């Protein structure tokens, strides 16, 4: 056989080896040599849950003046939900501002008086005792100013927290408040309104151990509910089985609801 014939015979073998090498390196998943299937790796049953819920209360005591929502309502972020009778809180803010203004004036006058006293003392026209008294008056004015600022901060805090607003777009799950009801929160803050986030849901699946190794947090997934498909992201992959001795692991997928009404407990399917 001539040299050109030998080249033609070897060429197919080289092409086959190159293709096999590229295919193997593309499918291997890290140095362990595990093969991760392309595309969908599993489809599992799931149940819908809330992504997050929050129980809202107020850290101040008072009487409820109005409640603006009912169970089942959808609320916007920052929407007013509940308001205490806040006339007393408002009055305390005004009084604290007036006190702060007066304390600032007193501090400034005490500072000027200390400067005059220091000047006279330097000219040996006043005694050490007179200078010391002026310094004490200045220190007292400074302390009173700090106290006035703290009082205003406290009054503004109480006034701001006499109103409850929605921290995010949500559904109202519970309303445990009525107008005229007395709230004693400084002893134990009771939940007045309970919310659940409205625009996202969580699909909870149980996945076998052979499949869960191929699922990572932040992986993309699809959630199918009542024939509608939603794009989701894996939010949690359990490190321990749901029950001791079981081979089923919890995997949670968070997805946007597209403003549709979905309920906790609804069945779903998740494609990983």
ChimeraX commands (.cxc) that place a marker at each C-alpha (Angstrom):
marker #1 position 0.00,0.00,0.00 radius 0.5
marker #1 position 1.41,3.43,-0.87 radius 0.5
marker #1 position 1.68,6.38,1.54 radius 0.5
marker #1 position -1.48,8.10,0.23 radius 0.5
marker #1 position -3.47,4.93,0.96 radius 0.5
marker #1 position -2.20,4.77,4.52 radius 0.5
marker #1 position -3.26,8.42,5.12 radius 0.5
marker #1 position -6.78,7.74,3.81 radius 0.5
marker #1 position -7.13,4.73,6.13 radius 0.5
marker #1 position -5.99,6.56,9.25 radius 0.5
marker #1 position -8.10,9.72,8.68 radius 0.5
marker #1 position -11.51,8.21,9.65 radius 0.5
marker #1 position -10.04,6.84,12.88 radius 0.5
marker #1 position -8.68,10.28,13.80 radius 0.5
marker #1 position -12.06,11.93,13.11 radius 0.5
marker #1 position -13.89,9.32,15.26 radius 0.5
marker #1 position -11.44,9.81,18.16 radius 0.5
marker #1 position -11.83,13.60,17.98 radius 0.5
marker #1 position -15.65,13.44,18.00 radius 0.5
marker #1 position -15.66,10.99,20.94 radius 0.5
marker #1 position -13.28,13.24,22.92 radius 0.5
marker #1 position -15.37,16.38,22.37 radius 0.5
marker #1 position -18.65,14.63,23.22 radius 0.5
marker #1 position -17.29,13.17,26.43 radius 0.5
marker #1 position -15.83,16.48,27.62 radius 0.5
marker #1 position -19.08,18.34,26.88 radius 0.5
marker #1 position -21.24,15.95,28.92 radius 0.5
marker #1 position -18.97,15.41,31.91 radius 0.5
marker #1 position -19.93,17.35,35.02 radius 0.5
marker #1 position -16.71,18.15,36.87 radius 0.5
marker #1 position -13.81,15.97,37.82 radius 0.5
marker #1 position -16.03,13.21,39.22 radius 0.5
marker #1 position -17.07,12.22,35.71 radius 0.5
marker #1 position -20.83,12.35,36.47 radius 0.5
marker #1 position -22.95,12.81,33.38 radius 0.5
marker #1 position -25.61,15.53,33.69 radius 0.5
marker #1 position -28.42,15.00,31.15 radius 0.5
marker #1 position -29.17,17.87,28.80 radius 0.5
marker #1 position -32.57,19.59,29.02 radius 0.5
marker #1 position -35.27,18.41,31.42 radius 0.5
marker #1 position -34.01,15.87,33.94 radius 0.5
marker #1 position -37.24,15.21,35.89 radius 0.5
marker #1 position -40.90,16.12,36.26 radius 0.5
marker #1 position -42.38,15.88,39.75 radius 0.5
marker #1 position -45.65,16.52,41.54 radius 0.5
marker #1 position -45.69,19.63,43.71 radius 0.5
marker #1 position -47.87,21.61,46.08 radius 0.5
marker #1 position -48.16,25.39,46.14 radius 0.5
marker #1 position -47.19,27.37,49.23 radius 0.5
marker #1 position -46.64,31.03,50.08 radius 0.5
marker #1 position -43.15,32.34,49.50 radius 0.5
marker #1 position -43.43,34.45,52.66 radius 0.5
marker #1 position -46.00,35.59,55.18 radius 0.5
marker #1 position -45.77,38.35,57.77 radius 0.5
marker #1 position -47.75,39.16,60.90 radius 0.5
marker #1 position -48.08,42.92,61.37 radius 0.5
marker #1 position -48.56,44.70,64.67 radius 0.5
marker #1 position -47.65,47.99,66.29 radius 0.5
marker #1 position -45.07,48.61,69.03 radius 0.5
marker #1 position -47.18,51.39,70.59 radius 0.5
marker #1 position -50.31,51.33,72.74 radius 0.5
marker #1 position -53.52,52.92,71.59 radius 0.5
marker #1 position -57.07,52.56,70.35 radius 0.5
marker #1 position -57.71,51.43,66.77 radius 0.5
marker #1 position -59.40,54.21,64.81 radius 0.5
marker #1 position -59.88,52.40,61.50 radius 0.5
marker #1 position -59.05,49.18,59.68 radius 0.5
marker #1 position -58.90,49.62,55.90 radius 0.5
marker #1 position -58.80,45.99,54.73 radius 0.5
marker #1 position -60.63,42.68,55.06 radius 0.5
marker #1 position -59.60,39.05,54.69 radius 0.5
marker #1 position -59.01,38.10,51.08 radius 0.5
marker #1 position -58.19,41.64,49.93 radius 0.5
marker #1 position -55.21,42.28,47.71 radius 0.5
marker #1 position -53.14,45.25,48.89 radius 0.5
marker #1 position -50.43,47.32,47.27 radius 0.5
marker #1 position -46.99,47.93,48.72 radius 0.5
marker #1 position -47.15,50.80,51.26 radius 0.5
marker #1 position -50.97,50.76,51.30 radius 0.5
marker #1 position -52.56,51.91,54.58 radius 0.5
marker #1 position -53.97,48.92,56.46 radius 0.5
marker #1 position -54.70,50.14,59.98 radius 0.5
marker #1 position -54.52,53.36,61.96 radius 0.5
marker #1 position -54.59,54.00,65.68 radius 0.5
marker #1 position -56.18,57.13,67.10 radius 0.5
marker #1 position -53.02,59.21,66.77 radius 0.5
marker #1 position -54.01,62.66,68.02 radius 0.5
marker #1 position -51.99,62.14,71.19 radius 0.5
marker #1 position -48.99,60.95,69.18 radius 0.5
marker #1 position -49.26,64.00,66.92 radius 0.5
marker #1 position -49.48,66.35,69.91 radius 0.5
marker #1 position -46.40,64.77,71.45 radius 0.5
marker #1 position -44.46,65.42,68.26 radius 0.5
marker #1 position -45.43,69.11,68.25 radius 0.5
marker #1 position -44.56,69.46,71.95 radius 0.5
marker #1 position -41.20,67.75,71.45 radius 0.5
marker #1 position -40.34,70.03,68.53 radius 0.5
marker #1 position -41.13,73.09,70.64 radius 0.5
marker #1 position -39.00,71.79,73.48 radius 0.5
marker #1 position -36.12,71.10,71.09 radius 0.5
marker #1 position -36.30,74.65,69.75 radius 0.5
marker #1 position -36.21,76.07,73.26 radius 0.5
marker #1 position -33.36,73.78,74.29 radius 0.5
marker #1 position -31.33,74.85,71.26 radius 0.5
marker #1 position -31.85,78.53,72.14 radius 0.5
marker #1 position -30.82,77.87,75.75 radius 0.5
marker #1 position -27.72,76.02,74.61 radius 0.5
marker #1 position -26.71,78.89,72.33 radius 0.5
marker #1 position -27.24,81.47,75.09 radius 0.5
marker #1 position -25.28,79.35,77.57 radius 0.5
marker #1 position -22.43,79.19,75.05 radius 0.5
marker #1 position -22.40,82.96,74.63 radius 0.5
marker #1 position -22.48,83.46,78.40 radius 0.5
marker #1 position -19.54,81.09,78.82 radius 0.5
marker #1 position -17.56,83.09,76.25 radius 0.5
marker #1 position -18.26,86.37,78.11 radius 0.5
marker #1 position -17.34,84.80,81.42 radius 0.5
marker #1 position -14.11,83.38,79.98 radius 0.5
marker #1 position -13.18,86.79,78.60 radius 0.5
marker #1 position -13.75,88.50,81.96 radius 0.5
marker #1 position -11.90,85.73,83.75 radius 0.5
marker #1 position -8.91,86.14,81.44 radius 0.5
marker #1 position -8.90,89.82,82.41 radius 0.5
marker #1 position -8.91,88.74,86.09 radius 0.5
marker #1 position -12.30,90.40,86.61 radius 0.5
marker #1 position -14.06,87.17,87.66 radius 0.5
marker #1 position -13.13,84.36,90.02 radius 0.5
marker #1 position -12.56,80.69,89.32 radius 0.5
marker #1 position -15.94,80.01,90.89 radius 0.5
marker #1 position -17.73,82.27,88.40 radius 0.5
marker #1 position -16.04,80.54,85.45 radius 0.5
marker #1 position -16.91,77.12,86.84 radius 0.5
marker #1 position -20.58,78.08,87.21 radius 0.5
marker #1 position -20.71,79.23,83.58 radius 0.5
marker #1 position -19.21,75.93,82.43 radius 0.5
marker #1 position -21.78,73.99,84.47 radius 0.5
marker #1 position -24.60,76.01,82.92 radius 0.5
marker #1 position -23.24,75.27,79.43 radius 0.5
marker #1 position -22.97,71.54,80.17 radius 0.5
marker #1 position -26.53,71.50,81.51 radius 0.5
marker #1 position -27.79,73.25,78.38 radius 0.5
marker #1 position -25.98,70.72,76.18 radius 0.5
marker #1 position -27.51,67.83,78.13 radius 0.5
marker #1 position -30.99,69.34,77.90 radius 0.5
marker #1 position -30.59,69.70,74.14 radius 0.5
marker #1 position -29.63,66.03,73.79 radius 0.5
marker #1 position -32.63,65.05,75.92 radius 0.5
marker #1 position -34.96,67.17,73.78 radius 0.5
marker #1 position -33.65,65.52,70.60 radius 0.5
marker #1 position -34.20,62.07,72.10 radius 0.5
marker #1 position -37.76,63.00,73.12 radius 0.5
marker #1 position -38.54,64.18,69.60 radius 0.5
marker #1 position -37.12,60.98,68.11 radius 0.5
marker #1 position -39.29,58.89,70.45 radius 0.5
marker #1 position -42.40,60.95,69.70 radius 0.5
marker #1 position -41.85,60.68,65.93 radius 0.5
marker #1 position -41.29,56.93,66.27 radius 0.5
marker #1 position -44.57,56.46,68.12 radius 0.5
marker #1 position -46.46,58.62,65.64 radius 0.5
marker #1 position -45.02,56.73,62.65 radius 0.5
marker #1 position -45.85,53.35,64.20 radius 0.5
marker #1 position -49.43,54.32,64.99 radius 0.5
marker #1 position -50.05,53.47,61.33 radius 0.5
marker #1 position -49.57,50.04,59.73 radius 0.5
marker #1 position -48.79,49.86,56.01 radius 0.5
marker #1 position -48.24,46.88,53.72 radius 0.5
marker #1 position -44.48,46.19,53.29 radius 0.5
marker #1 position -45.10,44.61,49.87 radius 0.5
marker #1 position -47.92,43.63,47.50 radius 0.5
marker #1 position -49.86,40.97,49.37 radius 0.5
marker #1 position -53.05,39.09,50.16 radius 0.5
marker #1 position -54.70,39.65,53.52 radius 0.5
marker #1 position -54.88,36.30,55.29 radius 0.5
marker #1 position -56.09,37.41,58.70 radius 0.5
marker #1 position -57.63,40.51,60.22 radius 0.5
marker #1 position -57.53,40.41,64.00 radius 0.5
marker #1 position -58.42,44.06,64.60 radius 0.5
marker #1 position -61.59,46.12,64.88 radius 0.5
marker #1 position -62.19,49.86,65.27 radius 0.5
marker #1 position -62.40,50.77,68.94 radius 0.5
marker #1 position -60.20,47.86,70.01 radius 0.5
marker #1 position -57.51,48.72,72.55 radius 0.5
marker #1 position -53.99,47.65,71.63 radius 0.5
marker #1 position -51.52,47.07,74.46 radius 0.5
marker #1 position -48.34,46.29,72.53 radius 0.5
marker #1 position -45.63,47.29,74.96 radius 0.5
marker #1 position -46.32,44.14,77.00 radius 0.5
marker #1 position -46.91,41.69,74.13 radius 0.5
marker #1 position -47.40,42.66,70.49 radius 0.5
marker #1 position -50.34,40.67,69.11 radius 0.5
marker #1 position -50.60,40.17,65.32 radius 0.5
marker #1 position -53.29,42.50,64.02 radius 0.5
marker #1 position -53.04,41.73,60.29 radius 0.5
marker #1 position -51.38,38.76,58.58 radius 0.5
marker #1 position -50.24,39.08,54.95 radius 0.5
marker #1 position -48.88,36.73,52.29 radius 0.5
marker #1 position -46.84,37.94,49.34 radius 0.5
marker #1 position -49.10,38.21,46.30 radius 0.5
marker #1 position -46.93,38.15,43.19 radius 0.5
marker #1 position -44.82,35.05,43.88 radius 0.5
marker #1 position -45.57,31.48,44.94 radius 0.5
marker #1 position -43.51,28.47,45.93 radius 0.5
marker #1 position -43.89,24.98,44.47 radius 0.5
marker #1 position -42.72,22.30,46.90 radius 0.5
marker #1 position -41.71,18.91,45.49 radius 0.5
marker #1 position -40.30,15.67,46.88 radius 0.5
marker #1 position -37.49,14.42,44.65 radius 0.5
marker #1 position -35.69,11.07,44.79 radius 0.5
marker #1 position -32.06,10.92,45.83 radius 0.5
marker #1 position -30.95,9.82,42.37 radius 0.5
marker #1 position -32.43,12.97,40.83 radius 0.5
marker #1 position -31.77,15.55,43.55 radius 0.5
marker #1 position -28.01,15.32,42.93 radius 0.5
marker #1 position -28.62,16.88,39.50 radius 0.5
marker #1 position -30.55,19.87,40.88 radius 0.5
marker #1 position -28.79,22.99,42.10 radius 0.5
marker #1 position -29.99,26.14,43.77 radius 0.5
marker #1 position -30.74,28.91,41.20 radius 0.5
marker #1 position -31.35,26.31,38.45 radius 0.5
marker #1 position -34.21,27.23,36.12 radius 0.5
marker #1 position -37.42,25.21,36.31 radius 0.5
marker #1 position -40.97,25.27,34.96 radius 0.5
marker #1 position -44.06,25.14,37.15 radius 0.5
marker #1 position -47.37,23.97,35.65 radius 0.5
marker #1 position -50.56,24.91,37.51 radius 0.5
marker #1 position -54.04,24.29,36.06 radius 0.5
marker #1 position -52.62,24.09,32.55 radius 0.5
marker #1 position -50.62,27.33,32.85 radius 0.5
marker #1 position -46.82,27.30,32.75 radius 0.5
marker #1 position -44.68,29.64,34.84 radius 0.5
marker #1 position -40.92,30.21,34.75 radius 0.5
marker #1 position -39.34,29.54,38.12 radius 0.5
marker #1 position -36.03,29.25,39.93 radius 0.5
marker #1 position -34.91,26.58,42.38 radius 0.5
marker #1 position -34.77,28.30,45.76 radius 0.5
marker #1 position -33.99,25.41,48.10 radius 0.5
marker #1 position -32.61,21.87,47.83 radius 0.5
marker #1 position -32.76,19.85,51.05 radius 0.5
marker #1 position -29.61,18.25,52.41 radius 0.5
marker #1 position -31.58,15.74,54.49 radius 0.5
marker #1 position -34.51,13.51,53.48 radius 0.5
marker #1 position -38.01,14.56,54.44 radius 0.5
marker #1 position -38.25,11.61,56.82 radius 0.5
marker #1 position -35.58,9.46,58.40 radius 0.5
marker #1 position -34.85,6.44,56.18 radius 0.5
marker #1 position -36.62,8.03,53.20 radius 0.5
marker #1 position -35.09,8.66,49.80 radius 0.5
marker #1 position -37.21,11.75,49.06 radius 0.5
marker #1 position -35.78,15.26,49.39 radius 0.5
marker #1 position -37.62,18.58,49.45 radius 0.5
marker #1 position -36.97,20.90,46.51 radius 0.5
marker #1 position -38.63,24.31,46.38 radius 0.5
marker #1 position -39.13,26.43,43.26 radius 0.5
marker #1 position -40.14,30.10,43.41 radius 0.5
marker #1 position -42.06,31.59,40.48 radius 0.5
marker #1 position -43.94,34.76,39.56 radius 0.5
marker #1 position -47.72,34.33,39.43 radius 0.5
marker #1 position -48.29,36.83,36.60 radius 0.5
marker #1 position -50.99,38.49,38.77 radius 0.5
marker #1 position -53.10,35.31,38.66 radius 0.5
marker #1 position -54.98,34.07,41.70 radius 0.5
marker #1 position -53.24,30.95,43.00 radius 0.5
marker #1 position -53.89,29.28,46.34 radius 0.5
marker #1 position -51.86,27.39,48.88 radius 0.5
marker #1 position -52.40,23.64,48.52 radius 0.5
marker #1 position -53.07,23.67,44.80 radius 0.5
marker #1 position -51.46,20.77,42.94 radius 0.5
marker #1 position -48.75,21.50,40.41 radius 0.5
marker #1 position -46.06,19.86,38.32 radius 0.5
marker #1 position -42.44,20.98,38.25 radius 0.5
marker #1 position -40.05,20.32,35.39 radius 0.5
marker #1 position -36.40,20.56,36.42 radius 0.5
marker link #1:1,2 radius 0.2
marker link #1:2,3 radius 0.2
marker link #1:3,4 radius 0.2
marker link #1:4,5 radius 0.2
marker link #1:5,6 radius 0.2
marker link #1:6,7 radius 0.2
marker link #1:7,8 radius 0.2
marker link #1:8,9 radius 0.2
marker link #1:9,10 radius 0.2
marker link #1:10,11 radius 0.2
marker link #1:11,12 radius 0.2
marker link #1:12,13 radius 0.2
marker link #1:13,14 radius 0.2
marker link #1:14,15 radius 0.2
marker link #1:15,16 radius 0.2
marker link #1:16,17 radius 0.2
marker link #1:17,18 radius 0.2
marker link #1:18,19 radius 0.2
marker link #1:19,20 radius 0.2
marker link #1:20,21 radius 0.2
marker link #1:21,22 radius 0.2
marker link #1:22,23 radius 0.2
marker link #1:23,24 radius 0.2
marker link #1:24,25 radius 0.2
marker link #1:25,26 radius 0.2
marker link #1:26,27 radius 0.2
marker link #1:27,28 radius 0.2
marker link #1:28,29 radius 0.2
marker link #1:29,30 radius 0.2
marker link #1:30,31 radius 0.2
marker link #1:31,32 radius 0.2
marker link #1:32,33 radius 0.2
marker link #1:33,34 radius 0.2
marker link #1:34,35 radius 0.2
marker link #1:35,36 radius 0.2
marker link #1:36,37 radius 0.2
marker link #1:37,38 radius 0.2
marker link #1:38,39 radius 0.2
marker link #1:39,40 radius 0.2
marker link #1:40,41 radius 0.2
marker link #1:41,42 radius 0.2
marker link #1:42,43 radius 0.2
marker link #1:43,44 radius 0.2
marker link #1:44,45 radius 0.2
marker link #1:45,46 radius 0.2
marker link #1:46,47 radius 0.2
marker link #1:47,48 radius 0.2
marker link #1:48,49 radius 0.2
marker link #1:49,50 radius 0.2
marker link #1:50,51 radius 0.2
marker link #1:51,52 radius 0.2
marker link #1:52,53 radius 0.2
marker link #1:53,54 radius 0.2
marker link #1:54,55 radius 0.2
marker link #1:55,56 radius 0.2
marker link #1:56,57 radius 0.2
marker link #1:57,58 radius 0.2
marker link #1:58,59 radius 0.2
marker link #1:59,60 radius 0.2
marker link #1:60,61 radius 0.2
marker link #1:61,62 radius 0.2
marker link #1:62,63 radius 0.2
marker link #1:63,64 radius 0.2
marker link #1:64,65 radius 0.2
marker link #1:65,66 radius 0.2
marker link #1:66,67 radius 0.2
marker link #1:67,68 radius 0.2
marker link #1:68,69 radius 0.2
marker link #1:69,70 radius 0.2
marker link #1:70,71 radius 0.2
marker link #1:71,72 radius 0.2
marker link #1:72,73 radius 0.2
marker link #1:73,74 radius 0.2
marker link #1:74,75 radius 0.2
marker link #1:75,76 radius 0.2
marker link #1:76,77 radius 0.2
marker link #1:77,78 radius 0.2
marker link #1:78,79 radius 0.2
marker link #1:79,80 radius 0.2
marker link #1:80,81 radius 0.2
marker link #1:81,82 radius 0.2
marker link #1:82,83 radius 0.2
marker link #1:83,84 radius 0.2
marker link #1:84,85 radius 0.2
marker link #1:85,86 radius 0.2
marker link #1:86,87 radius 0.2
marker link #1:87,88 radius 0.2
marker link #1:88,89 radius 0.2
marker link #1:89,90 radius 0.2
marker link #1:90,91 radius 0.2
marker link #1:91,92 radius 0.2
marker link #1:92,93 radius 0.2
marker link #1:93,94 radius 0.2
marker link #1:94,95 radius 0.2
marker link #1:95,96 radius 0.2
marker link #1:96,97 radius 0.2
marker link #1:97,98 radius 0.2
marker link #1:98,99 radius 0.2
marker link #1:99,100 radius 0.2
marker link #1:100,101 radius 0.2
marker link #1:101,102 radius 0.2
marker link #1:102,103 radius 0.2
marker link #1:103,104 radius 0.2
marker link #1:104,105 radius 0.2
marker link #1:105,106 radius 0.2
marker link #1:106,107 radius 0.2
marker link #1:107,108 radius 0.2
marker link #1:108,109 radius 0.2
marker link #1:109,110 radius 0.2
marker link #1:110,111 radius 0.2
marker link #1:111,112 radius 0.2
marker link #1:112,113 radius 0.2
marker link #1:113,114 radius 0.2
marker link #1:114,115 radius 0.2
marker link #1:115,116 radius 0.2
marker link #1:116,117 radius 0.2
marker link #1:117,118 radius 0.2
marker link #1:118,119 radius 0.2
marker link #1:119,120 radius 0.2
marker link #1:120,121 radius 0.2
marker link #1:121,122 radius 0.2
marker link #1:122,123 radius 0.2
marker link #1:123,124 radius 0.2
marker link #1:124,125 radius 0.2
marker link #1:125,126 radius 0.2
marker link #1:126,127 radius 0.2
marker link #1:127,128 radius 0.2
marker link #1:128,129 radius 0.2
marker link #1:129,130 radius 0.2
marker link #1:130,131 radius 0.2
marker link #1:131,132 radius 0.2
marker link #1:132,133 radius 0.2
marker link #1:133,134 radius 0.2
marker link #1:134,135 radius 0.2
marker link #1:135,136 radius 0.2
marker link #1:136,137 radius 0.2
marker link #1:137,138 radius 0.2
marker link #1:138,139 radius 0.2
marker link #1:139,140 radius 0.2
marker link #1:140,141 radius 0.2
marker link #1:141,142 radius 0.2
marker link #1:142,143 radius 0.2
marker link #1:143,144 radius 0.2
marker link #1:144,145 radius 0.2
marker link #1:145,146 radius 0.2
marker link #1:146,147 radius 0.2
marker link #1:147,148 radius 0.2
marker link #1:148,149 radius 0.2
marker link #1:149,150 radius 0.2
marker link #1:150,151 radius 0.2
marker link #1:151,152 radius 0.2
marker link #1:152,153 radius 0.2
marker link #1:153,154 radius 0.2
marker link #1:154,155 radius 0.2
marker link #1:155,156 radius 0.2
marker link #1:156,157 radius 0.2
marker link #1:157,158 radius 0.2
marker link #1:158,159 radius 0.2
marker link #1:159,160 radius 0.2
marker link #1:160,161 radius 0.2
marker link #1:161,162 radius 0.2
marker link #1:162,163 radius 0.2
marker link #1:163,164 radius 0.2
marker link #1:164,165 radius 0.2
marker link #1:165,166 radius 0.2
marker link #1:166,167 radius 0.2
marker link #1:167,168 radius 0.2
marker link #1:168,169 radius 0.2
marker link #1:169,170 radius 0.2
marker link #1:170,171 radius 0.2
marker link #1:171,172 radius 0.2
marker link #1:172,173 radius 0.2
marker link #1:173,174 radius 0.2
marker link #1:174,175 radius 0.2
marker link #1:175,176 radius 0.2
marker link #1:176,177 radius 0.2
marker link #1:177,178 radius 0.2
marker link #1:178,179 radius 0.2
marker link #1:179,180 radius 0.2
marker link #1:180,181 radius 0.2
marker link #1:181,182 radius 0.2
marker link #1:182,183 radius 0.2
marker link #1:183,184 radius 0.2
marker link #1:184,185 radius 0.2
marker link #1:185,186 radius 0.2
marker link #1:186,187 radius 0.2
marker link #1:187,188 radius 0.2
marker link #1:188,189 radius 0.2
marker link #1:189,190 radius 0.2
marker link #1:190,191 radius 0.2
marker link #1:191,192 radius 0.2
marker link #1:192,193 radius 0.2
marker link #1:193,194 radius 0.2
marker link #1:194,195 radius 0.2
marker link #1:195,196 radius 0.2
marker link #1:196,197 radius 0.2
marker link #1:197,198 radius 0.2
marker link #1:198,199 radius 0.2
marker link #1:199,200 radius 0.2
marker link #1:200,201 radius 0.2
marker link #1:201,202 radius 0.2
marker link #1:202,203 radius 0.2
marker link #1:203,204 radius 0.2
marker link #1:204,205 radius 0.2
marker link #1:205,206 radius 0.2
marker link #1:206,207 radius 0.2
marker link #1:207,208 radius 0.2
marker link #1:208,209 radius 0.2
marker link #1:209,210 radius 0.2
marker link #1:210,211 radius 0.2
marker link #1:211,212 radius 0.2
marker link #1:212,213 radius 0.2
marker link #1:213,214 radius 0.2
marker link #1:214,215 radius 0.2
marker link #1:215,216 radius 0.2
marker link #1:216,217 radius 0.2
marker link #1:217,218 radius 0.2
marker link #1:218,219 radius 0.2
marker link #1:219,220 radius 0.2
marker link #1:220,221 radius 0.2
marker link #1:221,222 radius 0.2
marker link #1:222,223 radius 0.2
marker link #1:223,224 radius 0.2
marker link #1:224,225 radius 0.2
marker link #1:225,226 radius 0.2
marker link #1:226,227 radius 0.2
marker link #1:227,228 radius 0.2
marker link #1:228,229 radius 0.2
marker link #1:229,230 radius 0.2
marker link #1:230,231 radius 0.2
marker link #1:231,232 radius 0.2
marker link #1:232,233 radius 0.2
marker link #1:233,234 radius 0.2
marker link #1:234,235 radius 0.2
marker link #1:235,236 radius 0.2
marker link #1:236,237 radius 0.2
marker link #1:237,238 radius 0.2
marker link #1:238,239 radius 0.2
marker link #1:239,240 radius 0.2
marker link #1:240,241 radius 0.2
marker link #1:241,242 radius 0.2
marker link #1:242,243 radius 0.2
marker link #1:243,244 radius 0.2
marker link #1:244,245 radius 0.2
marker link #1:245,246 radius 0.2
marker link #1:246,247 radius 0.2
marker link #1:247,248 radius 0.2
marker link #1:248,249 radius 0.2
marker link #1:249,250 radius 0.2
marker link #1:250,251 radius 0.2
marker link #1:251,252 radius 0.2
marker link #1:252,253 radius 0.2
marker link #1:253,254 radius 0.2
marker link #1:254,255 radius 0.2
marker link #1:255,256 radius 0.2
marker link #1:256,257 radius 0.2
marker link #1:257,258 radius 0.2
marker link #1:258,259 radius 0.2
marker link #1:259,260 radius 0.2
marker link #1:260,261 radius 0.2
marker link #1:261,262 radius 0.2
marker link #1:262,263 radius 0.2
marker link #1:263,264 radius 0.2
marker link #1:264,265 radius 0.2
marker link #1:265,266 radius 0.2
marker link #1:266,267 radius 0.2
marker link #1:267,268 radius 0.2
marker link #1:268,269 radius 0.2
marker link #1:269,270 radius 0.2
marker link #1:270,271 radius 0.2
marker link #1:271,272 radius 0.2
view
